[in-house]
Amino acid sequence: MFHSFIDRPLLLGHRGSPRAYPENSLTGFQAALDAGLDGVELDVRRLKDGALVVCHDPHLQDGRKLSEVETSELPHTDRQDVPLLRDVLAWATGNGAYLNIEIKPEAGKGDGRTEETLDLARAYGLSERVIVSSFSPLQLQAALRHAPDIARGFLYHRSYHVGCDLIPVVARQLQVTALHPHHSLVTPELMQQAAQENWIVNAWTVNDRQLAASLVGLGVNGLIGDIPEELLATEVGF
């Protein structure tokens, strides 16, 4: 299972190494690994022809919507590389990288990207080095139904209250492996509850070594950030 082979906090590059290289690019992913991180966080979307690509925004830098672009029309320059998910999974298979794959929310019933992502992760032998995360409970529910053995992380950036804190309620219903809160939401109380529920806690986006050290002190299991050097500075205390 994700995290189970590492006896210290997992360090992941947020979309690779975006301060130095294009985000979500193979070049940036390799740079994060070369710097000493354990893996990367990335985003998955679908093209017009059905191919899954790694890209955060719903459009290319030139404004074209991904949903209207064919694979053959993708840019291939170093500054605009938009890799296929298959290429990234093949890359991770060869170098031992851990992947936090964020599934972007979809309208309606969705286009099946969650299920296909899980199938591809299994096909590339990455079931134990992949965690699928999303802000969307619907995507996490689909992941639970389709591949309950592959880890799932519930992403959130603020508190949700309707008479009670809804985050743990939803997390229990989705049987998630991990909580993925914005770093500002990590508290001793959250870590205590996570320990009781057997949830991993991976915090994002952590770009300061003092903040990283504080989160490690609270017991956070993983740190996701833009600057490898700031994350790696916490290794002194491991």
C-alpha positions, 0 to 999 in steps of 0.5 A: 500500500502507498507509503508502507515502504517508507519509514519517514514522511513521503516527499512529493514534488507538486506538479514536479518541480514547477519553480524551475521547469514547466509544471506537470512535465516529464522534465520537471518530474525527473528534476524532482526525483533527481533533487532527492524527492520520493515522487510527484503529484500530478493532474489528469485530464482527457483529450478530445480523442479520449487520451489521458494527459497530465495537465492541471488546467483545462486548456493549453497555454495557447488557450485551446481547450484540452477537450477540443485537442487531439493527441497529435496536436499536443505541443512537444517543445521543452516549455510546453510539454504535455505528457500522456498519462501512459508516458508518466506511468512508464517513467515511474515504473522505471525509477521507483517514483511514488505518484499522487494522481489528482483526478480533476472533478467532472460534470455529470456522470464523468468520462471514466478517467478515474477508472481508466487511470486506475486500470493503467496504474495497475497495468504498469505495476504501480498499484502500491506506489500510486494514490488517487486523490480528488476534491470530488467525492464522486471521483473517490467513490468511483475509485472505491468501486473500481479498485478498492485496493489502490489508495485514495486521498480526499483533497480539501482546502477549507473546512465544511460544517453543517452541524458538524465537521463534514470532512471525517464523515465523507472520508469514512463513507469513501473509505479513504486511505488518506486526507490531503488537507491544505497545510493551513488546516493541519492541527494536532486535533486533526492528526489525533483523529487521523491516527484514530481512524488510521488515515494518512495525512499528506499536506500541500502546498508546503514551500517553507522549511520551517513550515515543513519541519512544524508539520513533520513535528505534528506527525504528517505522513507526507509533504507536497511542495513546489521547491524540493530543497525546502522539503529536503531540509526536513530530512535533517530531523528524520 
